Amino acid sequence: MEASKGSRFDIHVPARMPQSPGVNSEGARRHTDGSEHHLSVLVRLLKPSSLGLLGSGYYSVPSYWMCPGKQSPFGIYRKTSTGEIASILEPDSIYIPGADGTNEPDSVLLRGDSRIRLLSYLDVNLESIIASRLTDPFEKAELFYYFAYRRLRVAYKNPGNITVFGIKQIADILVEQILVDKKIMEQIFLIMRDNIYKTTENPECTIMHSLHVGMLATFFVAKILEHISKNILKDIALCYFFHDIGMMRIPQKIMDSTDPLASDAWSLIRQHPCFGLEIMKEIQGTPSEMTYIIKDHHERLDGNGYPEALKGEGIHFFVKVCSILDAFEAMVSQRTYRRAFSTTEALKIIKQRVPQGYDPVVFSKLAAVFFQ
């Protein structure tokens, strides 16, 4: 996860666009046949101007993004053999491929003013689109990463039963669809690498960090515990996504400080696991493991962690996984108060803290799973 020039989908998205991590970059090009790069469909949809439109004022999107039997909140069009724009479906109608008497085209057209409704439509139907055999691994990874971040951002800023349920669906997709396809996971790792340095300010860096730790830790557990049930893995994934939600209560000025923190500021930061528990205790149906993962992910084996100075066997295995990947992701990410460490530097630092801080078995598996 070394530094990389550019996000895979945020090339023209402003750095503070609410539904997107990342900054403008010239690096977001989709690699196709080894000689050509072009912007992905999602990148064009995220552009804040008409630059993403075709000359006719329409977006061209894959037809398999349109889910059969589902209501479409926008009109769907196609280009005829004579170059004219013809209607396939009126807004708020059920989409049935070929209902207009023609074969379903590879791509369909949407009016330029449909962009926001299309993004919401993709979010609602994300599981079906990712499960489709027609969606290639790059598209699956790009769509999953973007909408996972979008949902997590909403949940971190407004935690509640509905927003947490949205992340539960993300955890389900991760376990059911993503982890079983090596190509999709490889693409997600590339997107994570591309975005890992992009946003340093709280709360955006907290949300992106939590997204990355959630995916890394879930992937790690799935690899080293091959016989773990899907239901347990989904619960654990949900917990990992919310491990750092307590950081949302830390004042902006503390998170943005480039100077050594005063004792009172550091004391407040050390309370973020407790803040996280306070936030999540109101949410119905959260897994019991969430208590441990949120509260204990800064505990260390030698008892020098916080907030309760737990030791060794008093720290749950799933928490040990979260602790080491939480530290690793933070180290390789840019912060306002320090540069990002390289992967090698981060691993060396973590190794120096084994076994006093981090579990030696988990560390050995870390190297085996991610850095073969």
N, C-alpha and C positions, 0 to 999 in steps of 0.2 A: 504494500500500500504506500509506495513512494509518491512524492509530489507529482502532480500531473497538470498540464496546461489545459484547463478548461473543463466545464461541465458538459455532460453528454446531452443535456436538454435545455440548459438555461442560457444559451449563447446570447440571446437578445432580451432576456428577462431582467428587469431592474433588480438590483441586489435586495431591495426591501419589498419586493412584490409579496403580498400577504400569503399566497398559496405556494410559494416556491423558495427553496434554498438557493444558494449560488449567486454568482455575479456574472456580468457580461464577460464574454470571452470569445476569442477567435478559434478556440479548440474544439468546439462541439460539432463534430462532423461524424456522420455515420459511415463506417468503413464498409464498403460493399464488395467489389470484385478485385480489390488490391490496387486499382488504379484510379478509382473515383470516390469522392466523398460527397454526400449531400445531406441536407438537413432532414431529420426525421419528421414524420407527420406531427408528432407531439410538440417538437420544437416550434414548428410553424404555427401551431395553435396557441402556443404560449407567447408568441410575439405580441407586444403591446400595440402594434400598429397594423396597417393593412399590408405590411410586407409579406405576411404569411398567406395572403390570398392569391389565387390565380388572377390572371388579367381580366377574367369575366366577373370578378367580385365574389367568387365562390371558393370554398375550401374543398379540396379533394381528399377524401379519407377512405381507408379500406372498407369494403362492403361488409367484411366479417366483423367490423365494430358494431354493426347494426344487428341487434339481437332479435331473431325471429320470435313472434308471439308477444313482444314487448311493445308498449306504447312509446312512440317517438314524440318528444315535445317540440320537434322542429320538422320542417319539410325536408324531403329527400328528393334529389334530382339526379339526372344522368345527362350525358351529352349524346345526342343522336349522331348517326352516320354523316349527317350534313352539317354537324357542328352546332346545332341548336340545343338549348337547354330545355329538357322535358321533365315534367313532374313525375316522380315515382310514388310519392306518398305525401298526403297533406299533413300539416302539423296536428299533433294529438291523436294520431291514428295508429292502429296496430300494424307493425311492420311484418309483411309476409313476402319473402323473396319470390320474385317472378309474378306477383299479383297483377302487374300491369300487362301481362302477356309476353314479356320479353325475358330473355335469360338474365340472371343476376350478373352484373358487371363486376370486374375485379375491384373497382372503386366507384364511389358515389360522390355526388356534389352536395354541399350544404351552403346555404347563404352565409355571407360574411357576418351577419348579425346573430348567427346561431352559436358562436364560439363558446360563450359562457354556459349556455344550455347543454352544449355537447360535452364540456368538461364535467358537468354535473351528471349527465347521462352515463359517461364512462365510469365515473366514480360509483354510481348506483349498480352498474352492471359489470363491475371490475372482475368478479369471480368468473362469470360466464366467458368474458373476453379472454382472460388469461387461460382458461381451461380449453379454449378452442384450439384444435390442431392446426388451424390456419394461421394463428398468431405466431410469429417466429420468436426465438429466444430473446433477441435484442428488444423487440417490442414488449414482450412480457415483462422483462426486467425493467425497462424504462417506465412503463405504465405502473407497475407495482411500486417502484421506488417513489415516483412522483406522488401517487395518491396515498401511499403509506405516510409520507411526510406531511401531506396536506391534512390528512385525518389526525395525525399525532399532534400537529400544531394546534388544531381546534381543541383536541382533548386536553392538552397541557394548559391551554389558556382558559378553558371552560370545562373542567372535569365534571362529569355527571353520568348518569346511567346510559344515556343515548350516545354520548361521545365515546365513552369507554367501550360500548358495544361495537362502535365502528372500528376500534382497534382490535377487538376480539375477532372480527371478521378478517382483518389483516393477518392476524396470527393464524387463523384457520387456512387462509390462502397460502401463507408461507409454508405451513406444514404439509398441506394436501397437494399443492401444485409446484412450489418452487424448489423445495429441498430434494424432490425426487428427480429433478432434471438438472444435471450437472451444467449444461450449457447456460441455463437461465441463471444459476447461482454465479457462474463465472462472470456473466454480464453485470449482475448486480454488484459484484466486488469491484468491477471496473468503474461503475457509476459512483460507488462509495468513494473510491480512490480519487475520482475526479472532483468530488464535492467536499472532501474532507478538510480542505483548507479554506473554504470559501467564506464562511461567516464566523466572525470571532465574537460578536456582541451577544450578550445575554438579552432576551431568552432564546434567540435563534440558535446559538451554538449549543445550548442545553438540549433543545429539541432534536437537532440533527445528531448530536452525540447519542442521545437516547435511542434514536432510530437505528443508528449503526450498531450500538451495543446489543440492542434487541435482536438484530439479524445475525450478528457474529456469534453471540452466545447461544442462540437457538441452533444455529448450524453446528456449532461445536458440540453441544449436548447430543444432537442427533447422530453425530459421527462417532462419538466415544461410547454412547449408550445405544447401541444398534437395536436393542429389543425394547426400548422404552415405548409405551403406548402413545398413539397419536393424541389422545385426549389429554394426557399428562403433558406432553410436549407443547400442545397448544396453550395450556394454562401457564406453563413456564415461560413461553414466548411472550404472552400478555404481561406477565410480571416483569420481564426484562425491559419491555418497552416503557414501563412506568417507573423504573428503578430510581430515576433522578427527578421526579416531578417536584419534590420538595425544594429544588433549586429555584423554582419559579417564585418563591417567597423571598429570595435574596435580593436586596436593593440593587438597582442597575449600577450605581456608583461604585459599589464594592466589586461587582463582577467586571467592571471596565477598568479597574485600577491597575496601573502599571508599576506601582510602588509596593514594597513589602507591606503586607496587611497588618494593621494594628491588632492587638490582642482581642479587642471587642468584636472586630469584623471577623476575625478567624473563628472566634467562638460562635458567632452567628452562622457561619458556613458549616461548622460542625453539627449544627442542629438540623441541617436539611433532611437527613433521614427521618427525624421525628416530624418535621413539617410534612414530609411525604405521607407518613402514616395518617396524620390528621386530615390531610386532603382526601385520601382514598378510603378512609373508614366509613364515609357516607355513601359509598358506591355499593349497590346491592350486587350480590353474586360474584364478587371477586374471589379468586382462588386463595386458599389459606397460605400458600407459598409466598403470596405477595407481601405479607407481613414480614417474613424473614428477608426477602430480597431487598425490599425498600429500606428496612431498618438496619440491616447488618452489612450492607455491601461495602462499608468502609471499616469493618472490623478486620483485625489482622491476627495471624496465628499466635504471635507472641504477646498478645494482649495490649498492644500499643495503638489499637484502632479506636474508633468511636462509633456510636455514642456511649456504648456500655462496656468497652474494653473486654470483649469476649475473647476466649482463647481456644485454639485447636479444635477439639471435637465439639465445642459449643457453637461452631459455625457450620451451617448446613452446606452440603456439597454444592447445591445449585447456587448458593451465595458465593462460594469460593470461585466458581466459574465467572459469575458476574463481576467479582472484585478484580480479577486479573484482566478480563477483557475491558472493563471500565477504565482501568489504569492504562492499558495499552492504547485504546482508541484515543484517550485524552492526550497521551504523550505524542502521538503522531499527528495530532491536530494543532493548527495554529491557534494561539491565544494572544490576547492583548498584552500580556505581561511576559511572554517568551516566544521564541521561535518554535516551530514544530520539529520534533525529533524524527530522524529517519527510523525505518523499521528496525534496523540493526541496533541503533542506539537505544531504542525503547526496550528491545529484548534484553540487552545488556543490563540496563537499569533494573528491569524486573528480576533478572537472574540474580543480581546482587542482593535482592530482598527475599530470596528463597533460601531457607524455609522460614525465616523469621516472620515475614509478612505474608507471602503467598505459598500456596500448597505446591510442593515439588512435583507431585504426580500430575496435577493440573497443568503446571508449567511445561512438563515434558510432553504432555499431550498437545499443548498449544503449538509447540514447534512442529510436531508430527502432522497435525491437521492442516495448518495454514502455510507452512513454509517447507514443504517437502522438496 
